[in-house]
Amino acid sequence: MRDPESNVLEFIAGCAVDADIYYLAAALGPGHEYYDPDPGPPTRMFVFGRTPKEEWFYHDLQDFQVMSTELVPEEEGGRPRRVLALDFYGQLEDYSRAGATIEYVSAEGADFPGGLTRLRLLGDALFCAGPRGQIYHRGVGGWRQLPTQFATAFCEEDEDESDLDDFDSWLEDFGHLLELGDAPALPRDPMERDAELRRRFADWRAHMTHVREDERFNQLLAEFRVGSVNDLCGTGFADLYAIGSQGLIAHWDGSSWTVPEQATTAELLHACRTDQGRLVLVGMHGTIVTGDISTGFECLQHEVGEGINFNSVCQYKQQVYIGSENGGLYVYSLETGVVEPLLEGIPEELIDATIVDISSVGSVLWVLTPWDLIRFDGTAWQVIVHPDNG
């Protein structure tokens, strides 16, 4: 396997267009940090085509930090198929043979502080979502934000102030900081030292009591406590699922949200809907959750260790392919319910790889890693290397 340091491009998002075309976003240069408020180099958008010969076409999006891409199929008697690219700060590019347009998702426009990480076309409805529970839907009148107040399990804990009275807990959490900075050194005598620590604890407790009465602080705290939405799934506006932090699963019926009984506290990162209408949700610590709003959700028991973090999922034929971070591909059989790593017959580029995207179109499965695009036709794997990463 080639040295990753030799790669000029880092692929950060992608989606299949058809069995022979794939659309993807690349950062320019290794070590790319695309959450940086100063994006530096542009995101380079590629279209890879296999026929009549393998070719790469690209255009650059200046001041874009592309987080997610999506295919919009051709409309009968209307617009040609097109591909969309969502920027962290709310810009959305609509790209097709007819040209490209750019719009802002949020009404705040360029003043939007950011936080959009997922773009989804569900049925004929377009959505995007991200941290702080944000979900936007584009309807006839344009984009509008859906009402969301997804408090995480962490934030729903009883918020009594007993922690302000616990000297031992305070000392365990902050004791190592008391010798740092310009604070006076603690006395050497044990009794004097204990008295000084308790005096400082009393000062801290008085300060925190005052802070908790501050309206601005409580407003910031409330915003922090809103759970992140990492992915969306479903069939459309009246059948929308949101998943995210602390095992968040919520269902929108077109007018209100229903939160089912919690199946896990692990962060859920990606979702897919099987041909049978069941959802498969994957996330941190090897978590796989299955179900739907009618029957409920449950964690799938399997032999994969908690050290594996799942980050992508897609049905291909009668199996569900699951991508991981630094762990390659896994396969979940819909027939047997068994989950196991995919190790046989795969190219070395997939061994212990980080998976960026898995897309299924017809008889073809596409897999994107940070450095390679890989195509599986049901029989053979093909590793497609961009010339700049060769």
C-alpha positions in Angstrom: 0.0 0.0 0.0 1.3 3.4 -0.9 2.4 5.9 1.8 -0.6 8.2 2.7 1.9 11.1 2.9 2.2 10.9 -0.9 -1.4 11.8 -1.3 -2.2 15.3 -2.5 -6.0 14.9 -2.1 -8.0 13.9 0.9 -11.5 12.8 0.1 -14.0 14.1 2.7 -17.5 13.4 1.2 -19.1 11.6 -1.8 -22.1 10.0 -3.3 -22.8 7.6 -6.2 -24.5 9.1 -9.3 -25.0 5.8 -11.1 -23.1 2.5 -11.7 -20.3 4.3 -13.6 -20.2 7.8 -12.1 -19.3 9.0 -8.7 -19.3 12.6 -7.2 -16.9 13.5 -4.5 -15.3 16.3 -2.5 -11.6 16.6 -1.8 -9.4 18.7 0.4 -6.2 19.8 -1.1 -3.2 18.5 0.8 -2.7 16.1 3.7 -3.5 17.2 7.3 -6.6 19.1 6.1 -8.8 20.5 9.0 -12.1 21.4 7.4 -13.7 22.6 10.6 -11.2 25.6 10.7 -13.1 28.9 10.4 -10.5 30.0 7.9 -10.9 27.3 5.2 -7.8 28.2 3.3 -7.7 26.3 0.0 -11.0 25.6 -1.7 -12.8 22.3 -1.7 -12.3 20.6 -5.0 -15.3 18.8 -6.4 -14.7 15.8 -8.7 -16.9 13.8 -11.1 -15.4 10.5 -11.8 -16.7 8.6 -14.9 -15.8 5.1 -16.1 -17.1 5.3 -19.7 -16.1 5.6 -22.5 -12.8 5.8 -20.6 -11.9 6.6 -17.0 -11.8 10.4 -16.5 -11.8 12.9 -13.7 -13.4 16.3 -14.0 -13.3 19.0 -11.3 -14.3 22.4 -10.3 -13.3 24.4 -7.2 -15.6 25.8 -4.6 -14.0 28.8 -3.0 -14.6 29.4 0.7 -16.5 26.1 0.9 -15.9 23.4 3.6 -18.0 20.7 2.0 -19.4 18.3 4.5 -22.0 16.3 2.5 -23.0 15.6 -1.0 -26.3 14.3 -2.5 -27.7 13.2 -5.9 -31.0 14.6 -7.1 -32.3 12.3 -9.9 -33.6 13.5 -13.2 -37.1 14.9 -13.0 -39.5 13.4 -15.6 -40.0 16.1 -18.3 -38.1 18.5 -16.2 -34.6 19.3 -14.8 -31.7 17.0 -15.5 -30.1 15.0 -12.7 -27.8 17.1 -10.5 -25.5 16.8 -7.5 -25.5 19.0 -4.4 -22.7 19.9 -2.1 -23.4 21.3 1.4 -20.9 23.6 3.2 -20.4 23.6 7.0 -21.5 27.3 7.0 -24.7 26.8 5.2 -23.8 27.3 1.5 -25.3 24.8 -0.9 -24.1 24.3 -4.5 -26.5 22.8 -7.1 -24.4 21.4 -10.0 -25.5 19.9 -13.3 -24.7 20.0 -17.0 -26.8 23.1 -17.2 -24.5 25.0 -14.8 -24.2 25.7 -11.1 -26.0 27.8 -8.6 -25.2 28.6 -4.9 -27.7 29.4 -2.2 -27.7 29.8 1.6 -29.7 27.3 3.6 -30.2 29.6 6.6 -32.0 32.9 6.4 -28.9 34.4 8.1 -27.0 33.9 4.9 -23.3 34.7 5.3 -23.8 35.5 9.0 -24.9 31.9 9.8 -22.4 30.7 12.4 -22.2 27.2 11.0 -23.0 23.7 11.9 -24.5 21.9 8.9 -22.9 18.5 8.3 -25.5 16.3 6.6 -27.5 16.6 3.4 -30.3 14.2 2.6 -32.8 13.7 -0.2 -35.6 11.6 1.2 -38.3 10.9 -1.3 -38.7 14.2 -3.1 -37.9 16.2 0.1 -34.5 17.8 0.7 -33.1 18.2 4.3 -29.9 19.1 6.0 -28.9 18.9 9.6 -26.1 19.3 12.1 -25.0 20.2 15.6 -27.2 21.9 18.1 -30.2 20.0 16.8 -30.6 21.9 13.6 -32.8 20.5 10.9 -33.7 22.4 7.7 -36.3 21.4 5.1 -36.6 22.9 1.6 -40.2 23.2 0.6 -42.1 25.2 -2.0 -41.3 28.5 -0.3 -37.7 27.8 0.3 -35.7 26.6 3.3 -37.2 26.6 6.8 -36.0 25.2 10.1 -38.0 22.5 11.8 -38.7 22.9 15.5 -36.3 20.7 17.4 -35.5 20.5 21.1 -33.6 17.2 21.5 -32.2 17.3 25.0 -29.5 14.6 25.3 -29.7 12.0 28.1 -26.7 13.8 29.7 -28.6 17.0 29.9 -31.8 15.5 31.2 -30.1 14.5 34.4 -31.4 16.0 37.6 -29.7 19.4 37.9 -29.7 19.8 41.7 -26.9 21.8 43.1 -25.5 19.0 45.3 -22.2 19.2 43.3 -21.7 22.7 44.7 -21.5 21.2 48.2 -19.2 18.3 47.5 -15.7 19.4 48.5 -14.1 16.0 47.7 -15.4 16.0 44.2 -14.3 19.6 43.6 -10.8 18.7 44.9 -10.6 15.7 42.6 -11.6 17.7 39.6 -9.7 20.9 40.2 -7.0 20.1 42.8 -4.3 19.6 40.2 -4.9 23.2 38.9 -4.3 24.9 42.2 -0.6 24.8 41.9 -0.6 26.4 38.5 -0.6 30.0 37.3 -0.2 32.9 39.7 -2.3 31.5 42.5 -0.5 31.6 45.9 1.2 28.3 46.8 -0.7 26.1 49.2 0.7 25.8 52.8 2.9 22.8 53.6 1.3 22.2 57.0 -1.6 19.6 56.5 -4.1 21.4 58.7 -3.3 24.8 57.2 -3.4 23.3 53.7 -6.8 21.8 54.3 -8.2 25.1 55.7 -6.9 27.0 52.6 -8.4 24.4 50.2 -11.8 24.7 51.9 -11.6 28.5 51.8 -10.9 28.4 48.0 -13.7 25.9 47.6 -16.1 28.3 49.4 -15.0 31.1 47.0 -15.5 28.8 44.0 -18.9 27.8 45.3 -20.0 31.4 45.7 -18.8 32.3 42.3 -20.6 29.3 40.6 -23.8 30.2 42.5 -23.6 33.7 41.0 -22.9 32.3 37.5 -25.9 30.0 37.6 -28.1 33.0 38.2 -26.8 34.7 35.1 -29.4 34.6 32.3 -26.8 34.7 29.5 -25.0 31.8 31.0 -28.2 29.8 31.2 -29.0 30.6 27.6 -25.6 29.4 26.4 -26.0 26.3 28.6 -29.4 25.5 27.0 -27.9 25.8 23.5 -25.0 23.5 24.5 -27.5 20.9 25.9 -29.3 20.5 22.6 -28.4 17.2 21.1 -26.6 17.1 17.7 -28.3 15.6 14.7 -25.8 13.5 12.8 -28.0 12.0 10.1 -31.5 11.9 8.7 -33.5 9.0 7.2 -37.0 8.1 6.2 -39.3 8.5 3.2 -40.1 12.2 3.2 -41.4 15.1 5.1 -44.1 13.1 6.9 -41.8 10.2 7.7 -38.5 11.7 8.9 -36.0 10.2 11.4 -33.3 12.1 13.1 -30.4 10.4 14.9 -27.5 11.8 16.9 -25.8 12.4 20.2 -26.5 10.3 23.3 -28.4 7.7 21.3 -30.9 10.3 19.9 -33.6 8.8 17.7 -36.6 10.9 16.9 -39.4 10.6 14.3 -41.2 13.5 12.6 -44.7 12.8 11.2 -45.0 16.2 9.4 -46.3 18.1 12.4 -44.6 16.8 15.6 -41.7 14.7 16.9 -42.0 11.4 18.7 -39.0 10.1 20.7 -39.2 6.4 21.2 -37.8 4.5 24.2 -34.0 4.9 24.2 -32.1 1.9 22.8 -28.6 3.2 23.5 -26.6 6.1 24.9 -23.9 5.8 22.2 -23.6 8.5 19.6 -25.4 7.5 16.4 -23.7 8.7 13.3 -25.3 7.2 10.2 -28.6 5.6 9.1 -30.1 3.7 6.2 -33.5 2.3 5.4 -33.6 -1.2 4.2 -35.8 -2.5 1.4 -38.1 -3.9 4.0 -38.6 -0.4 5.6 -36.5 -1.1 8.7 -33.9 1.3 9.8 -30.3 0.3 10.5 -28.4 2.9 12.6 -24.7 2.7 13.4 -22.5 4.7 15.7 -19.8 4.7 18.3 -18.5 1.7 20.3 -19.7 -0.8 17.7 -23.3 0.2 18.1 -25.9 -1.1 15.7 -29.6 -0.2 16.3 -32.4 -1.6 14.2 -36.2 -0.9 14.2 -38.8 1.7 13.3 -41.1 4.0 15.0 -44.0 1.5 14.9 -42.2 -1.5 16.5 -39.5 0.3 18.5 -35.7 0.1 18.4 -33.2 -2.3 19.8 -29.5 -2.7 19.9 -28.2 -5.6 17.7 -26.1 -8.1 19.6 -22.9 -9.0 17.8 -19.3 -10.1 18.3 -17.6 -6.8 17.2 -15.8 -5.2 20.0 -16.6 -1.7 21.4 -13.3 -0.4 20.2 -14.7 -0.2 16.6 -16.6 3.0 15.8 -19.1 2.6 12.9 -19.6 5.7 10.8 -21.5 4.7 7.6 -24.1 2.1 6.5 -25.7 1.1 3.2 -27.8 -1.9 2.0 -26.4 -3.8 -1.0 -28.4 -6.7 -2.2 -29.4 -8.8 0.9 -26.6 -7.5 3.1 -25.9 -4.2 4.9 -22.4 -2.9 4.5 -21.1 -0.9 7.5 -18.1 1.4 7.4 -15.8 2.2 10.3 -13.1 4.5 11.4 -9.8 2.8 11.0 -11.5 -0.6 10.9 -12.5 -1.2 7.3 -15.8 -2.7 6.2 -18.2 -4.9 8.1 -21.2 -6.9 6.7 -24.5 -7.4 8.5 -26.6 -10.2 7.0 -30.3 -9.4 6.8 -31.0 -13.1 6.6 -28.9 -14.4 9.5 -28.5 -11.3 11.6 -24.7 -12.0 11.8 -22.2 -9.1 11.8 -18.7 -9.8 10.8 -15.7 -8.0 9.3 -15.2 -8.1 5.6 -11.7 -9.6 5.2 -11.8 -12.1 2.3 -11.2 -11.0 -1.3 -10.9 -7.3 -0.6 -8.2 -5.0 -1.9 -5.5 -3.9 0.6 -6.8 -0.4 0.5 -9.8 -1.5 2.5 -7.9 -3.3 5.2 -8.3 -1.2 8.4 -9.4 1.7 6.3 -11.4 4.7 7.4 -14.6 4.7 5.4 -15.9 8.1 4.2 -19.0 6.9 2.2 -20.8 3.8 1.1 -23.3 4.1 -1.8 -25.3 1.5 -3.6 -26.7 2.0 -7.1 -28.2 -0.9 -9.0 -25.7 -3.7 -9.0 -22.8 -1.6 -7.9 -21.4 -0.7 -4.5 -19.2 2.3 -4.2 -16.8 2.8 -1.2 -14.9 6.0 -0.6 -11.9 6.2 1.8 -9.8 9.3 2.4 -7.4 8.3 -0.4 -9.2 6.0 -2.8 -12.5 5.4 -4.6 -13.4 1.7 -4.7 -16.1 0.0 -6.9 -17.6 -3.5 -6.3 -19.8 -5.0 -9.0 -20.8 -8.1 -7.0 -17.9 -10.1 -8.2 -14.7 -8.0 -8.3 -13.3 -5.0 -6.5 -11.7 -2.1 -8.5 -9.5 0.4 -6.7 -9.7 3.8 -8.5 -6.7 6.0 -7.7 -6.8 9.7 -8.6 -3.6 10.6 -10.6 -2.6 13.1 -7.8 -2.7 10.3 -5.3 -0.9 7.8 -7.4 
